[in-house]
Amino acid sequence: MEHRKRFQCKEYYISSLEQTILIEGPLPPERLQQMELDVTLDAFRRPKEQHEALVEIAGLPEGRIIAAHLDGHIVGYVTFHYPDEYERWSEGNMEDLIELGAVEVADQYRGVGLGKAMIITAFAEQQLDNVIVYTTEYYWHWDLEGSGLNVWDYRKMMEKLMQAVDMIWYATDDPEICSHPANCLMVKIGPEVALSSIEQFDRVRFRNRFMY
Protein backbone atom coordinates (compact mmCIF):
# COMPACT_ATOMS: atom_id res chain seq x y z
CA MET A 1 0.00 0.00 0.00
CA GLU A 2 0.99 3.64 -0.34
CA HIS A 3 2.45 5.25 2.78
CA ARG A 4 1.94 8.94 2.14
CA LYS A 5 4.59 11.16 3.69
CA ARG A 6 3.92 14.80 2.89
CA PHE A 7 6.50 16.91 4.66
CA GLN A 8 5.19 19.76 6.81
CA CYS A 9 7.09 22.61 8.44
CA LYS A 10 5.20 25.01 10.68
CA GLU A 11 6.18 27.70 13.14
CA TYR A 12 4.63 27.54 16.59
CA TYR A 13 5.00 30.63 18.77
CA ILE A 14 4.92 30.17 22.55
CA SER A 15 4.05 33.55 24.02
CA SER A 16 4.76 32.55 27.63
CA LEU A 17 8.35 31.65 26.68
CA GLU A 18 8.70 34.18 23.85
CA GLN A 19 10.03 31.40 21.64
CA THR A 20 9.18 30.12 18.19
CA ILE A 21 9.33 26.35 17.81
CA LEU A 22 9.50 24.58 14.45
CA ILE A 23 7.22 21.59 14.01
CA GLU A 24 8.39 19.36 11.18
CA GLY A 25 7.68 15.98 9.73
CA PRO A 26 7.53 13.30 8.72
CA LEU A 27 11.31 13.62 9.11
CA PRO A 28 13.76 11.38 7.21
CA PRO A 29 16.29 9.45 9.32
CA GLU A 30 19.20 11.49 7.93
CA ARG A 31 17.65 14.70 9.24
CA LEU A 32 16.90 13.19 12.63
CA GLN A 33 20.48 11.97 13.02
CA GLN A 34 21.66 15.58 12.84
CA MET A 35 19.36 16.60 15.70
CA GLU A 36 19.53 16.02 19.46
CA LEU A 37 16.92 15.16 22.08
CA ASP A 38 16.26 17.30 25.12
CA VAL A 39 17.59 15.57 28.24
CA THR A 40 14.12 15.54 29.82
CA LEU A 41 12.69 13.38 27.01
CA ASP A 42 13.26 10.21 28.99
CA ALA A 43 9.79 8.74 29.54
CA PHE A 44 10.49 5.62 27.45
CA ARG A 45 14.29 5.32 27.29
CA ARG A 46 17.36 7.35 28.04
CA PRO A 47 17.50 10.25 25.53
CA LYS A 48 20.42 8.81 23.54
CA GLU A 49 18.67 5.47 23.14
CA GLN A 50 15.35 7.12 22.33
CA HIS A 51 17.05 9.25 19.69
CA GLU A 52 18.36 6.07 18.06
CA ALA A 53 14.87 4.56 18.18
CA LEU A 54 13.37 7.62 16.48
CA VAL A 55 15.95 7.42 13.68
CA GLU A 56 15.11 3.75 13.20
CA ILE A 57 11.35 4.41 13.08
CA ALA A 58 11.82 7.23 10.58
CA GLY A 59 13.55 4.80 8.23
CA LEU A 60 10.64 2.36 8.14
CA PRO A 61 8.33 2.49 5.09
CA GLU A 62 5.32 3.14 7.33
CA GLY A 63 7.22 4.94 10.09
CA ARG A 64 6.93 8.66 10.66
CA ILE A 65 8.32 11.06 13.23
CA ILE A 66 6.92 14.53 13.83
CA ALA A 67 9.28 16.68 15.91
CA ALA A 68 9.12 20.06 17.62
CA HIS A 69 12.56 21.65 17.84
CA LEU A 70 14.67 24.77 18.24
CA ASP A 71 17.57 24.76 15.80
CA GLY A 72 17.74 20.98 15.84
CA HIS A 73 17.21 20.59 19.59
CA ILE A 74 14.14 18.36 19.84
CA VAL A 75 11.71 19.32 22.63
CA GLY A 76 8.82 17.10 21.54
CA TYR A 77 7.98 14.28 19.17
CA VAL A 78 5.21 11.97 18.00
CA THR A 79 5.83 8.50 16.54
CA PHE A 80 3.80 6.40 14.09
CA HIS A 81 4.62 2.81 13.11
CA TYR A 82 3.16 -0.65 12.68
CA PRO A 83 2.08 -2.48 15.85
CA ASP A 84 4.75 -4.41 17.70
CA GLU A 85 4.76 -8.05 16.57
CA TYR A 86 4.16 -9.21 20.15
CA GLU A 87 1.01 -7.11 20.61
CA ARG A 88 -2.55 -8.11 19.79
CA TRP A 89 -2.84 -5.33 17.22
CA SER A 90 -0.38 -7.06 14.87
CA GLU A 91 -2.47 -10.23 14.69
CA GLY A 92 -4.55 -9.03 11.76
CA ASN A 93 -1.45 -8.55 9.55
CA MET A 94 -2.97 -5.29 8.38
CA GLU A 95 -0.91 -3.03 6.13
CA ASP A 96 -3.31 -0.17 6.80
CA LEU A 97 -3.26 -0.27 10.62
CA ILE A 98 -0.81 2.24 12.13
CA GLU A 99 -0.08 2.87 15.80
CA LEU A 100 0.32 6.38 17.16
CA GLY A 101 2.95 5.07 19.52
CA ALA A 102 4.36 7.88 21.63
CA VAL A 103 3.74 11.54 22.34
CA GLU A 104 6.39 13.17 24.49
CA VAL A 105 7.12 16.82 25.30
CA ALA A 106 10.12 18.16 27.24
CA ASP A 107 9.38 19.35 30.77
CA GLN A 108 9.82 23.05 30.04
CA TYR A 109 7.39 22.95 27.11
CA ARG A 110 4.46 21.10 28.62
CA GLY A 111 1.07 22.74 28.79
CA VAL A 112 1.61 25.03 25.80
CA GLY A 113 -0.15 22.94 23.15
CA LEU A 114 2.88 21.36 21.47
CA GLY A 115 1.45 17.84 21.62
CA LYS A 116 -1.75 18.92 19.90
CA ALA A 117 0.15 20.90 17.26
CA MET A 118 2.39 17.93 16.43
CA ILE A 119 -0.52 15.51 16.09
CA ILE A 120 -2.47 17.92 13.86
CA THR A 121 0.67 18.25 11.69
CA ALA A 122 0.91 14.46 11.39
CA PHE A 123 -2.60 14.23 9.92
CA ALA A 124 -2.26 17.27 7.61
CA GLU A 125 -3.01 17.05 3.89
CA GLN A 126 -4.97 13.79 4.21
CA GLN A 127 -1.73 11.81 4.44
CA LEU A 128 -3.29 9.32 6.89
CA ASP A 129 -6.68 9.08 5.21
CA ASN A 130 -5.97 5.60 3.81
CA VAL A 131 -5.13 3.98 7.17
CA ILE A 132 -6.62 3.21 10.57
CA VAL A 133 -4.66 5.02 13.25
CA TYR A 134 -4.98 3.78 16.82
CA THR A 135 -3.38 4.57 20.14
CA THR A 136 -3.45 2.62 23.39
CA GLU A 137 -3.50 4.76 26.51
CA TYR A 138 -2.21 3.07 29.66
CA TYR A 139 -2.24 4.94 32.95
CA TRP A 140 1.16 3.51 33.95
CA HIS A 141 2.77 5.47 31.10
CA TRP A 142 1.34 8.77 32.29
CA ASP A 143 3.39 11.32 34.22
CA LEU A 144 0.91 11.75 37.05
CA GLU A 145 3.52 13.08 39.46
CA GLY A 146 5.01 15.63 37.09
CA SER A 147 1.63 16.84 35.83
CA GLY A 148 -0.03 16.99 39.23
CA LEU A 149 -3.13 15.38 37.71
CA ASN A 150 -5.02 12.39 39.02
CA VAL A 151 -5.52 9.42 36.75
CA TRP A 152 -8.98 10.53 35.56
CA ASP A 153 -7.96 14.10 34.76
CA TYR A 154 -4.95 12.78 32.86
CA ARG A 155 -7.24 10.44 30.93
CA LYS A 156 -9.46 13.41 30.02
CA MET A 157 -6.40 15.36 28.88
CA MET A 158 -5.26 12.51 26.62
CA GLU A 159 -8.75 12.07 25.18
CA LYS A 160 -8.94 15.77 24.40
CA LEU A 161 -5.53 15.63 22.76
CA MET A 162 -6.53 12.79 20.46
CA GLN A 163 -9.90 14.35 19.70
CA ALA A 164 -8.00 17.22 18.04
CA VAL A 165 -7.71 14.91 15.01
CA ASP A 166 -11.10 13.21 15.53
CA MET A 167 -9.76 10.08 17.22
CA ILE A 168 -12.51 8.56 19.35
CA TRP A 169 -12.86 5.92 22.06
CA TYR A 170 -13.35 2.33 20.84
CA ALA A 171 -14.32 -0.67 22.92
CA THR A 172 -12.06 -3.74 23.09
CA ASP A 173 -11.58 -6.85 25.17
CA ASP A 174 -7.78 -6.49 25.14
CA PRO A 175 -6.63 -7.61 28.63
CA GLU A 176 -4.11 -4.81 29.12
CA ILE A 177 -6.64 -2.11 28.35
CA CYS A 178 -9.32 -3.84 30.41
CA SER A 179 -6.95 -4.18 33.38
CA HIS A 180 -7.77 -0.63 34.55
CA PRO A 181 -10.83 1.53 33.77
CA ALA A 182 -8.66 4.56 32.97
CA ASN A 183 -6.91 2.75 30.12
CA CYS A 184 -8.46 3.19 26.71
CA LEU A 185 -8.20 2.56 22.98
CA MET A 186 -8.65 5.55 20.67
CA VAL A 187 -8.99 5.23 16.92
CA LYS A 188 -9.41 7.22 13.73
CA ILE A 189 -10.53 5.35 10.63
CA GLY A 190 -9.49 7.20 7.51
CA PRO A 191 -12.23 7.90 4.95
CA GLU A 192 -10.40 5.85 2.30
CA VAL A 193 -10.09 2.69 4.41
CA ALA A 194 -11.82 -0.35 2.90
CA LEU A 195 -14.75 -1.96 4.71
CA SER A 196 -12.83 -5.25 4.78
CA SER A 197 -10.07 -3.58 6.83
CA ILE A 198 -12.59 -2.09 9.25
CA GLU A 199 -14.11 -5.55 9.75
CA GLN A 200 -10.66 -7.07 10.25
CA PHE A 201 -9.84 -4.43 12.86
CA ASP A 202 -13.09 -5.27 14.66
CA ARG A 203 -12.00 -8.90 14.81
CA VAL A 204 -8.67 -7.84 16.31
CA ARG A 205 -10.38 -5.61 18.88
CA PHE A 206 -12.53 -8.46 20.12
CA ARG A 207 -11.45 -12.05 20.54
CA ASN A 208 -14.65 -12.79 22.44
CA ARG A 209 -17.15 -12.07 19.69
CA PHE A 210 -20.16 -12.18 22.02
CA MET A 211 -19.02 -8.80 23.41
CA TYR A 212 -20.13 -6.88 20.31
N, C-alpha and C positions, 0 to 999 in steps of 0.2 A: 504494500500500500504506500501511498504518498505521505511522507512526513513533512508537512509544510513548515519551513522555518523562515519567517519574514522578519528580518532584523529591525528592531525598534531602538531608537535613542531619544530619550525625553529628559528634559530638565525638571527637577523637582525642588522648589524653593522651600526651605524650612525657616519660617520667620523667627521662631523662638531662638534659633541658633545662628541666624543670619548667614546661612550657608545654602549653596545650590548643589544638590546631589544629581549625578547622572544615573539614570536607570536605563540599562541596555540589555539587549538579548533578542533571541537566543544567541549566546556568545560561543564562538568556536574555541576549541581547546587551546589553540595557539595564543589567542588573546588572553584567556584565563591564566595561562602559565606566566604571563608577564605581570600579573596583578598579585596582590597580597591580601590575606584575610585579616580583619581586625582581630586582636587577641581575645576579645570577649565573645567571638563566635565559636563557642566551644560546647554547645548543647549536645552534639552528637559524637564528636571526636575532638582531639586536640587540633587547633587551627591548621597546623602544617598537614596533618593527615586528612583533614576535611578538604583542604585546598586540593590535594591530590585526587580525592574522590570527585570533586566538582569537575576537574579537568577530564577525568575518565568518563563521567556522565556526559559531558559536552561532546565527547567524541563518538557516542553511540548514535546510530541512525535515528532512533526515536528520542534520544536524550536532548534536553534543553535546560540551560541555566539562564535565569534572569538575575542580574546583579545590580545593586545600588552601590555607587562608589564615588570617591573623591580622588581624582587623578590616579586611578588604579588601586586605591586602597578600598577594599570591599567592606561595606558596613551592613550589607544585607543581601540575601539571595533567596531564590526559590528554585527548586529542582523538579523536573518532570522526567519520568523514565518508565520502562515496563515494570510490572510487579516482580518482586523477588521470587525466584523459582521455588522457594520453600514456603511461600505464603499461599493461602487459598486462592487469591485473586489471579494467580498464574494458571490455575487448573483448566481454565477454558481455552488456553492457547490462542488468545485473541490478539490479533495484530492491531486492533483499534481500541484497545483498553490501556489507558495511560494513567499512571499514578502521579498525583501531585504529592511528592514525597516529603519535602521539608520546606518550611518557611522559617527563616531565622534573621533577626535584626540585632545589631550590636547594641549593647546596653545604653549607650549615650543617645541612640536614635530611636528608642522605643516610644510609642505613643504619639508619633508625628505623622502616621499614615503611610509609612514606607512599605509595609507589608501589602496593604491594599493596592498601592500604586504599582508594585511589582507584579502582582497577580493580574491586574487589569492589563498591564503591558503584555503579559504572556498570552492572553487571549485576543489581543488586538488583530485586526484585519482578518478575522475568521480563520486564523491559522489552525485552530483546534476544533473546527466545526465538523470534521470528519472522524472524530474519535469520541469515546466516552472517557471523561476525566473523573477520577475518584480520589478521595483522600480519606484516610482513616485517622480519626482523632482519638488519642488515648491520653487519659488524664495524667499518666505517669511521665509523659513527655513534656508536660506543661510546667512553666516556671512560676509556680504558685508563690514561692517565697519572694522571688525578685519582683513580681508584679503586684504583690499584696492582695491578689484576688482569691476568693474561695473557688472551689472547683466548679460551681455552677455559674458564677460570673465569668470565669475563664471560658467555659463552654459557650456561653452567650457571645463572648467576644470573638471566638473562633468561628461560630456560625455566621455572625455578622460579616466577618472578613470574607468568608467563602461566598456569601450571598452577593457580594459586590460583582461577581461574575455569574450570578444566577445558579450557583451550586446549591442543591437542596438536600435535606435529610432523606435517606433511604433506609428502609428496614432491612435487616439481615439476621441470620442465625449464627453468624461467625462467633465462635466461643470467646475470642479475645475482646471483641466489641461488646458482647453480652455480659462480660465479666464485671462490668461496672456501669451503672445507668448514665454516667456522664460521658462515657465513650460514645462515639457515633461515626456513621458512614455518611459522607456527603458526596454528591455526584452531579455532574452536568453531562447530559447526553447531547452531543452536537446534532444540529438539524440535518446533517448529511449521513448520519449513522443508519445503517440498514436495520430493518426490523429483526432480521435473523441474529444480529449482534446484540440487540437489546434483549431478545429472548435468551440468548446464551448467557448474558450477564445476569439475568434473573436466576438462571440455574446455578450460577456460581454463588450468588448471594444467599441462596437457600439450598441446603442439602436436604433438609426436612421439608418436603414439598407441601405437606399439610398446613404449613404455617402461612401460606399465601394462596 
